[in-house]
Amino acid sequence: MNGDGTGRPRAWALIREALIAALSRPVATVAVALVTALTCATVLLTTGRAVRAQEDVVSRLDNMGTLLIAASDGQGLAGMMASSVTTVGSMPAVEWAFGLGAAKDGHNAALPGGEGVAARPFFGDLRSVVTLNTGRWPGPGEAIASTTAAAELGLIDGVGGIAYGSDDSDSHPIVGTYRADRVLKSLANSVLIEPTTWQAAPILYLYAKAIDVSWVDRVVDAVPSVITAATPAGITVESPQALRDARGQISSDLAASSRYLMLATLATGLVLVAVTMLAAVTDRKADFGRRRALGASRSAVIVVVMVQALVAALVGAAVGVGCAQVVNAVASASSPSLAFTVGLVVLAVACAVVAAVPPAILASLRDPVRVLRVP
């Protein structure tokens, strides 16, 4: 080995020697690469899919309301102001906030005395709560109806007018229809009206969605102190604790199952790499003996063996990830996230390098005299 005469070769020389060794011993190199590729592909096609399924399940549970905080004025006497929607929505832990006023019985403005539906003013960004189905989002003084409410009102194309009041004097044009998301299914049979002015208007319900389940309790504790109301004691703030507990249990169970499967696969890969490298080192004992006799240090021998394993593992990880992505694409299956894939590659390569440590140490400890002795 090239070096400074003390058995300590330069870094680039060690890397070159390792690459030469990897190419000159293709069986061991290919074996390590193959084991790493199978490890990565197996984890991505099993644990990776399980993790993606876990994320989808948790996401569906969140859409059902695990992150929802509701402040309500059940008696309508607390005097909760619509300006609270802006205040709560500006909290760092809140994704969005939305308010609803008192419901009134409304009907199609073109059909006096027709079928009635609940019509109520809304306060906040409607786009965060429902999905536009037809038409457009309403402006001040305009309304939007759920698909169910539009059908009950006889609005075939989702456009018309909503009127309510004793003499139908209060009416608003309906400019579109929406679908209620699971998080606020109570809006599935309503007509929502955007007021012309609303900061000082009274509301009965205020909904907020936390950015993460870990923030829900803190948002619940903070909301009463930031709501503007004449009688704050009359406001009830709650969140679906039972649903959050179920979410946590389901997420924990799914994560544990995925974790055990991934650890078992990585452990199997580590053992196979260790056996492969041990066989490769045993086959090259004469080569390592000559290097030691020529002045190579033990650390240099260890580095050569470990770098050889590292190069093979990197190639294998790339091949394994590529094959798994192709299989997922052909099967139309969801691929794990980039963060999971990168983490897996790091773990698989690290396992391969760690597995090469015992064989590398064994190679460095061989007595060059005994290795080179001619019987």
C-alpha positions, 0 to 999 in steps of 0.5 A: 500500500502507498503511504508515508512509510509507517503503514498508514496509507493515504485515504485515497489510496485506501479507497482505491485499494478497496475498490480494486478489491471489490472488483477483483473479488466480484463474488463477495461484492455481488453477494453483499450487493444482492443481500442489501438489495433484497433487504431494501426491496423487502422492507419497502414492499412490506414495511414500507407499504404498511407504513403508508397504510398506517399514514392513510388510516391516521389521515382518515381518522384525522379527517373524521375529527380527531384534530377538531376542537369545538366551542359552542354556545348551546343556549345562545346567551354567551354572546360569542363574537365572530371576531373570535374566528380570526383570533383562534385561526391565528394561533400557531397550533391551529390550521384553520378556524370556522364559525357558524351563526344561528340556523334559520328555516329557508326555502327556494326563493322562487317557490314560496312555501316549498321544502325548507332547509337550514340556512345559516351564516358562516364566518371564516375560510369556507375552502378549508371546511367543504369541497366545491362541487359546482358553481363558485365560492360565494362572495359577501351576501351570497350563499352556497348550498350542500348537494343535499340541500340543493336537491331539496330546494329543487335547484337542479343546477345548484343555482338559485336563491334562498329566502327566509323570514316571516315575509321572505324579506331576507334572501340571498343568491345561491352561486354553487354547491358543496360537499361536506367533508367528514370533519364537519358532517353537520353541514351536509344538509345546509345552506351557508351564507357569507355575511356582508359584515361579520366581525361583530356578528354573534355566532353559536359554534366555532370550530378549529383544527389543530395542526397535529394531535399533540397540540389538541389539548393545548388548543382546548385549554387556550381557546376559552381565553382568546374567544371574545364573548359577553359571558365566556362561562356560557361557552363549552369547549370540547374535542373527541377524546375517545376518537383521539385515544383510538387513533393513538392506539391504532397508530401505535399497534400498526407502528409496532408491527411494522417496526418488528418486521423491518428489524427482522429483515435488517437483522437477517441482512446483517447476518448474511452480509457478515457471513459473506464478508467472513467467507471473503476474508478467509478466501483472501487471508494470504493477500492480507498476510502479504499486506501486513508483511509489507507494513500495512497497519491493522487499521488499514486492513480494516478500512479496506474490508469495510469500504469494500462492504460499503461500496457493495451495499450502496450499489445494492441499496440503489438497485433494491430501491429501484426494483421496489419502486418499479414493483409498486408502480406496476402493482399501482401500490402506494410507495413509502415517503422519501424520508422513509426510503432514505432512512431505510437506505441509510440503515441498510448500508449501515448494517452492511458496514457494521456486519463487515466489522468482525470479519475486518478485525479478524483479517487484521489480527491474522499473523502474517508469518503464519499466513505466509509460511510455506508448509 
